[in-house]
């Protein structure tokens, strides 16, 4: 096989390896940004960014505080995911996407497909979680 054909095949493999996750990341980013905008543009004035006034809705301070805390937690989670997506998009742009930030080995395509924001290969992710006390399946 001529050398230039091999280069084209390798280049298209690398492009296809990042183009699908990149489009998924960009779509997810749009969904998150739209959700954040929806949460924050609940007033009549589109220039005002506010959370819902739950006290007016429920009439009870304790219940309103619970709703406010839930809104803040959800926004915090969405912003954290947005930061992870932006970091993954920067890695794509820099050409380091799909490379483990710890050991430098390639992250498996199965892992990238399941977790497009993955920063570590599976063995390094498991070590990270053991060191930092992160439990599998932990969620809000």
Secondary structure, DSSP 8 states (H G I E B T S, - for coil): --HHHHHHHHHHHHHHHHHHHHHHHHHHHHHHHHHHHHHHB-SSSTT--B---HHHHH--HHHHHHHHHHHHHHHHHHHHHHHHHHHHHHHHHHT-TTB-TTT--B--HHHHHH-TT--S-HHHHHHHHHHHT--TT---
